[in-house]
Amino acid sequence: MPRKAQIESLADSHAAPGGAAAVDRALTLLSAFRAGDTSLGLAELSSRTQLYKSTALRLLASLEHARLVQRLEDGSYGLGNEVARLNAVYAASFSLERVVLPALRALVAATRESAAYHVVQGDARLCLYRVDSPQPVRDHIRAGDVLPLNRGTGGRVLTAFGARPAGATGSTSAKDKTLYARIREQGYYSSVGDRLEGVAGISAPVFRADGSLAAALTLTMPAERYDERHVQKLLEAARKLSGLV
């Protein structure tokens, strides 16, 4: 009888519902490669995936056959050229709109408030995508509007995680430094009236796969409709978008 693992592998602890266990395990070997890794030895792959070395070897043989990994002269493994081919196919077919707009619509459906996706544009921020609240009372920002970086929850989040507001020369006030440090620590920012009196906002950063800042995901609503429960919904949406944009 095969021995039972004393510690669940990452694939087993995060198995795809209705999926194939062997495929889940093979994919965790691919996911074990991180930015900066040129190659990984069997011991490191086993450690990162919590797979037995014998199991990892069998899976690596299949991945090597599919050219998803390659075995190097020193016995370590690197990503194979099929990964580059698939990346090129993905890049050619990628549409940011097809990724972001469904996420915004889902967030609006869950909160009944307006959702937007802001990106840095020079010394300001651009509302790249926007889905309005179904409620008649709402703020009226539109996709394409340019807004400040140093006001509003979206601007504050973009600034906290790397952007610089107009005219910034390194002389950020002590108060703002404290605010931006707090935003980075808690991973989001919520405020009432920071950009426009009577309007509340909640924003969280969205990151690219390489960890760089991509955008700020924002919910806006009249101040009287602010609901702390929306924070977790926004954070979950931002986490799901991160790595996809």
GUTIMAR-842416 format. One record per residue: residue in three letters; z, x, y of N, C-alpha, C in turn. Coordinates in steps of 0.02 Angstrom, whole numbers. Each point is the difference from the previous one (the first is absolute). Layout:
<sites>
  residuo    n_up  n_east  n_north   ca_up  ca_east  ca_north    c_up  c_east  c_north
      ala       Z       X        Y       Z        X         Y       Z       X        Y
...
</sites>
This chain:
<sites>
  residuo    n_up  n_east  n_north   ca_up  ca_east  ca_north    c_up  c_east  c_north
      met       0      42      -60       0      -42        60       0      44       62
      pro     -37     -19       51       1       41        62      68      -5       33
      arg      22      55       28      65       -2        32      -3     -38       65
      lys      53     -33       16       3      -39        62      25      44       56
      ala     -35      -3       57      19       41        57      70     -19       24
      gln      41      51       13      66      -12        26      -2     -22       73
      ile     -50      24       36     -10      -18        70     -69     -32        7
      glu      -3     -58       29     -65      -33        10     -45      43       44
      ser     -64       3      -19     -48       33        43     -12     -44       61
      leu     -29      31       52     -15      -39        60     -47     -58      -15
      ala     -48      12      -46     -47      -52       -18      35     -58      -35
      asp      47      15      -43      35      -54       -36      46     -39       45
      ser      30      33       50      46      -34        45     -37     -40       54
      his     -66      15        9     -40      -36        49     -65     -23      -34
      ala       7     -29      -59     -59      -20       -38     -37     -58       33
      ala     -66       1       -5     -40      -54        27       7     -61      -44
      pro      17     -58       28       6      -61       -40     -66     -15      -36
      gly       3      -5      -65     -60      -14       -39     -46      59       -9
      gly      22      59       23     -42       59        -4       9      38      -66
      ala     -34      57       -4       3       43       -59      45      60       15
      ala      50      10      -43      49       53        12     -32      69        5
      ala     -49      13      -44     -32       66         1     -36      13       66
      val     -31     -52       26     -35        7        64      50      12       56
      asp      55     -38        0      52       10        50      25      72       -1
      arg      10      27      -60      26       68        -6     -51      52       24
      ala     -63     -11      -18     -52       47        22      -5       0       76
      leu       5     -59       30      -6       -4        73      59      33       36
      thr      59       0      -32      56       35        32     -13      75        1
      leu     -36      26      -49     -17       71         1     -45      16       59
      leu     -48     -44       15     -42       11        59      40      -6       64
      ser      46     -49        1      41      -11        60      51      56       11
      ala      11      41      -51      49       55         6     -25      53       49
      phe     -66       4       10     -27       49        47      14     -23       71
      arg      27      45       40      18      -15        69     -38      45       48
      ala       1     -18       63     -34       41        50      24      72       -3
      gly     -46      47       -4      18       71        -4      -1      28      -70
      asp      -1     -44      -50      -3       23       -70     -71      22      -17
      thr      -9      62      -19     -65       22       -24      -4      -6      -76
      ser      56       9      -33       4       -9       -72      73     -11      -20
      leu      10     -29      -58      67      -13       -27       2      19      -73
      gly      54      32      -21       9       17       -70      24     -61      -39
      leu      -3       6      -66      21      -55       -43      73     -17       12
      ala      43      50        8      71      -13         9      12     -40       64
      glu     -35      17       54       9      -35        63     -27     -72       -5
      leu     -57      -8      -32     -28      -67       -10      48     -43      -41
      ser      29      29      -52      48      -36       -41      61     -19       40
      ser      24      46       42      59      -13        41     -13     -56       51
      arg     -57       3       33     -15      -49        52     -12     -70      -27
      thr     -26      -4      -61     -16      -66       -29      53     -24      -49
      gln      45      46      -21      51      -15       -50     -32     -19      -67
      leu     -57      30      -14     -33       -8       -65      16      61      -44
      tyr       4     -11      -66       6       57       -45     -61      44        8
      lys       8      65       -9     -56       46         6     -55     -17      -50
      ser      20     -20      -61     -50      -17       -51     -41     -61       21
      thr      34     -49       30     -35      -59        24     -46      18       58
      ala      26      40       47     -41       20        57     -62      38      -22
      leu       7      43      -51     -58       39       -24     -55     -45      -26
      arg      19     -52      -38     -50      -46       -27     -36     -37       56
      leu      39     -22       48     -30      -37        56     -43      46       43
      leu      22      62        9     -40       48        39     -67      15      -34
      ala      -1      -1      -67     -62       12       -36     -51     -55       17
      ser      24     -63        2     -44      -56        18     -23       5       73
      leu      47      17       44     -19        7        71     -48      57       10
      glu       8      54      -39     -46       56         6     -69     -20      -25
      his      -2     -38      -54     -65      -24       -27     -37     -43       51
      ala      38     -38       38     -29      -43        52     -12      37       65
      arg      15      65        2      -9       44        58      44     -21       59
      leu      55     -36      -15      48      -17        52      49      57       11
      val      10      42      -50      38       62         9     -40      56      -32
      gln      16      61       18     -31       58       -31      54      50      -18
      arg      -9      31      -58      49       51       -21     -25      68       25
      leu      44      34       35     -18       64        31      14      58      -48
      glu     -24      59       19       4       59       -44      72      18      -17
      asp      47     -13       46      70       18       -14      37     -54      -38
      gly     -35     -53      -21      31      -53       -39      27     -58       41
      ser       0       7       66      22      -55        42     -57     -50       10
      tyr      15     -54       34     -49      -54         9     -11     -14       74
      gly     -62     -13       17     -18      -22        67     -40     -64       -4
      leu     -10     -33       56     -41      -60         1     -73      18      -14
      gly     -35     -45      -35     -69       13       -18     -50     -27       50
      asn     -63      17      -10     -52      -20        48     -14     -74        0
      glu      20     -36      -52      -9      -73        -1      43     -33       54
      val      57      30       16      42      -25        53     -37       4       67
      ala     -34      55       11     -39        8        62     -57     -51        4
      arg     -33     -12      -57     -55      -49        -1      27     -69       16
      leu      56     -20      -31      28      -66        13      23      -6       72
      asn      28      54       28      22       -1        70     -60     -11       47
      ala     -57      31      -16     -59       -9        41     -26     -72       -4
      val       3     -29      -60     -21      -70        -8      46     -46       40
      tyr      65      14       -5      49      -41        36     -10       6       75
      ala      -8      62       24      -7       11        72     -61     -36       28
      ala     -55       0      -40     -61      -32        23       6     -76        2
      ser      44     -27      -43       6      -73        -3      60     -27       37
      phe      42      46       28      63      -21        30     -12     -39       65
      ser      37     -54        8      -1      -39        61      72     -12       21
      leu      20      29       57      68       -9        24      15     -74       11
      glu     -49     -36       26      10      -71        14      17     -39      -64
      arg     -34      17      -55      13      -36       -63      69      16      -28
      val      29      55       21      68       17       -22      52     -30       46
      val     -10       6       65      51      -18        49       4     -76       11
      leu     -56     -33        9       2      -72        17      35     -43      -53
      pro     -12      11      -65      38      -39       -49      75      11        4
      ala      20      62       17      71       15         7      29     -37       60
      leu     -38      -2       55      24      -36        59       4     -76      -15
      arg     -50     -27      -33       1      -71       -16      59     -18      -45
      ala      15      44      -48      57      -12       -45      66       2       39
      leu       4      46       48      61        6        40       8     -61       45
      val     -54     -24       29       4      -61        41      20     -60      -43
      ala     -28      -5      -60      17      -55       -45      74       2      -19
      ala      28      60       -7      70        7       -20      48     -12       57
      thr     -21      13       62      45       -4        57     -18     -54       51
      arg     -62     -23       -1     -27      -47        50       2      29       71
      glu      -2      67        4      -4       33        65     -63      43        2
      ser     -17      25       59     -62       39         9       9      72      -25
      ala     -51      25      -34       2       68       -27     -59      40       28
      ala      13      64       13     -51       43        29       5      71      -29
      tyr     -55      36        6      -6       69       -24     -23      42       58
      his      46      44       24     -13       41        60     -13      73      -19
      val     -49      30       32     -14       71       -11       1      36       67
      val      12      64       -2       0       40        61     -71       8       25
      gln     -10     -10       65     -64       12        32      13      39       64
      gly     -10      65       -3      14       42        58      74      -3       18
      asp      15     -18       62      68       -6        23      27     -71       -4
      ala     -34     -41      -39      21      -70        -6      -5     -21      -74
      arg       7     -64      -12      -9      -26       -68     -48     -58        2
      leu     -39      -5      -53     -51      -52        -6      22     -50      -52
      cys      -3     -64       17      11      -53       -49     -66      -6      -40
      leu      -1      32      -58     -62        3       -38     -14     -65      -38
      tyr      53     -29      -29      -7      -63       -35      59     -45       18
      arg     -12     -65        0      52      -47        20     -12     -67      -36
      val      53     -30      -26      -2      -67       -29      53     -41       35
      asp     -20     -54       32      47      -40        40      45     -44      -42
      ser      58     -13       27      46      -49       -29     -33     -69        2
      pro      14     -42      -52     -26      -68         2      37     -45       49
      gln      55      26       28      39      -41        46     -30       3       71
      pro       1     -55       36     -34       -2        66      31      46       52
      val      65      13       -4      33       44        48       2      71      -29
      arg     -36      46       32      -5       69       -25     -25      44       56
      asp       5      66       -9     -30       44        49     -75       3      -13
      his     -38      23       48     -73       -6        -5     -37      66        4
      ile      26      51      -33     -35       63        -8     -60     -12      -47
      arg     -55      34       14     -59       -7       -42     -22      68      -28
      ala     -35      -2      -56     -29       61       -27     -45      30       53
      gly       8      65       12     -39       34        52      40      13       63
      asp      57     -33        8      42       12        59      32      69       -4
      val       5      34       57      33       65         5      68      -9       32
      leu      51      28      -31      70       -9        21      33      68        8
      pro      56       2       36      34       65        11      34      26      -63
      leu       9      65       -3      38       31       -54      74       1       14
      asn      19      -4       63      71        7        17      35     -66       12
      arg     -32     -55      -19      32      -66         3     -24     -42      -59
      gly      43     -45      -23     -16      -42       -57      17      35      -65
      thr      17     -40      -50      23       30       -63     -54      41      -34
      gly     -64     -24        4     -54       39       -30      -8      67       32
      gly       2       2       67      -6       64        35      58      46      -14
      arg      60     -29       -3      59       40       -13      -3      32      -70
      val     -23     -38      -49      -6       27       -68     -52      55       -3
      leu     -58     -11       31     -51       52         0      25      63       34
      thr      37      -7       55      27       58        35      53      35      -42
      ala      44     -39      -31      55       29       -40     -27      42      -57
      phe     -57     -22      -29     -26       35       -59     -58      47       16
      gly      -9      16       65     -48       54        13     -44      -6       60
      ala     -13     -62       24     -43       -7        60      40      17       62
      arg     -36      13       55      33       15        64     -24     -49       53
      pro      46     -31       36     -21      -47        52     -35      33       58
      ala     -34     -41       39     -37       26        57      44      40       46
      gly     -25      59       20      36       42        48      56      40      -31
      ala       9      -3      -67      55       37       -31     -13      75        5
      thr      51      36       21      -8       73         7      58      36      -33
      gly      34     -34      -45      58       30       -32      65     -16       34
      ser      -3     -42       54      60      -16        38      27     -69      -17
      thr      -5     -20      -63      26      -65       -22      74      -4       16
      ser      21     -56       27      71       -7        19      45       2      -61
      ala      62      18       12      49        3       -55       7     -69      -32
      lys      -4     -53       40       6      -68       -27     -58     -14      -48
      asp     -62      17       21     -57      -12       -43       2      44      -63
      lys      22      62        6       6       43       -58      47     -30      -51
      thr      56     -27       24      48      -33       -45     -32     -61      -33
      leu     -37     -39       39     -33      -59       -27     -50      19      -54
      tyr     -42      49       14     -51       19       -48      30      30      -64
      ala      55      36        7      34       26       -59      27     -57      -42
      arg      26     -51       32      26      -58       -36     -56     -38      -36
      ile     -58      -5       33     -57      -34       -31     -21      38      -63
      arg      -4      66        5     -20       40       -58      51      -8      -56
      glu      63      -2       18      53       -4       -51      -2     -67      -36
      gln      -9     -55       36       2      -66       -33     -69     -22      -25
      gly     -54      33       23     -66      -14       -25     -35     -59       31
      tyr      28     -28       52     -32      -56        36      34      -8       67
      tyr     -29     -44       42      32      -15        64     -10     -74       16
      ser      54     -32       21      -4      -69        23      31      -5       69
      ser     -27     -43       42      23       -6        68     -22     -66       30
      val      35     -21       52     -19      -59        38     -14      22       72
      gly     -59     -16       25     -15       13        70     -16      72       16
      asp     -16      41      -49     -14       71        15     -66       8       37
      arg     -50     -40      -16     -64        3        35      -9     -61       46
      leu      20     -58      -26     -11      -62        37      61     -45       -7
      glu      27     -22       55      60      -41        -1     -12     -64      -42
      gly      48     -15      -42      -4      -60       -41     -36       9      -66
      val     -27      61      -12     -36       14       -62      39      50      -42
      ala      11     -16      -63      34       44       -47     -51      32      -46
      gly      15      60      -23     -45       35       -45      38      39      -53
      ile     -32      10      -56      25       43       -53     -59      43      -23
      ser       8      65       -3     -54       45       -20      24      52      -49
      ala     -45      22      -44      14       53       -48     -61      43       -7
      pro       8      64      -16     -57       45        -7     -38     -11      -65
      val     -65      12        3     -43        2       -60     -27      70       -5
      phe       6      29      -60     -20       70        -9     -61       6      -46
      arg     -39      53       12     -56       16       -45      27      32      -63
      ala     -44      10      -49      21       30       -63      28      70        9
      asp     -24      36       52      25       68        11      65       2       40
      gly      28     -58       16      63       -3        35      -6      -4       75
      ser     -60       6       27      -9       -3        73       2     -73       24
      leu      17      -9       63       6      -66        29     -68     -32        9
      ala      -9     -61      -24     -63      -36         7       4     -53       53
      ala      55     -39        2       2      -58        44      71     -26        3
      ala       9     -51       42      62      -38         2     -17     -72      -19
      leu      37     -27      -47      -7      -70       -20      53     -40       38
      thr     -22     -54       33      44      -34        47       0     -75       -9
      leu      59     -30        5       8      -72         5      24     -16       71
      thr     -30     -50       31      25      -22        66      12     -75       -2
      met      48     -22       42      21      -70         1      38     -13       65
      pro       6     -64       20      44      -16        56      71      22      -16
      ala      36      22       50      67       27       -11      45     -49      -38
      glu      -6     -65       14      44      -48       -32     -16     -10      -74
      arg     -58      25      -23     -17       -6       -71      13      65      -38
      tyr      29      50       33      12       63       -35      45     -12      -60
      asp     -19      28      -58      37      -10       -62       8      67      -35
      glu      61      22       -7      14       65       -31     -29       6      -70
      arg      -9     -56      -34     -27        1       -69     -72      24       -2
      his     -34      -3       57     -69       23         2      -5      75       -7
      val      53      36       14      -2       74        -3     -20      24      -70
      gln      32     -27      -51     -16       23       -68     -70     -19      -20
      lys     -24     -58       22     -68      -20       -16     -50      47       33
      leu      14      20       61     -44       47        35       2      69      -34
      leu      59      24      -17       6       65       -33     -37       1      -66
      glu       5     -53      -38     -35       -4       -64     -76       2       10
      ala     -24     -36       50     -72        1        15     -23      68       22
      ala      40      34       41     -18       68        23      -1      49      -58
      arg      48      -6      -46       1       44       -59     -62     -10      -43
      lys     -20     -64       -8     -59      -14       -42     -64      27       32
      leu      -4      -2       66     -59       26        34      -2      76        0
      ser      58      32        2       2       74         4     -33      30      -62
      gly     -43      48       13     -37       32       -54     -67     -32      -14
      leu     -10     -62       26     -63      -35       -11     -47       7       59
      val      26      21       58     -40        0        62     -25      70       17
</sites>
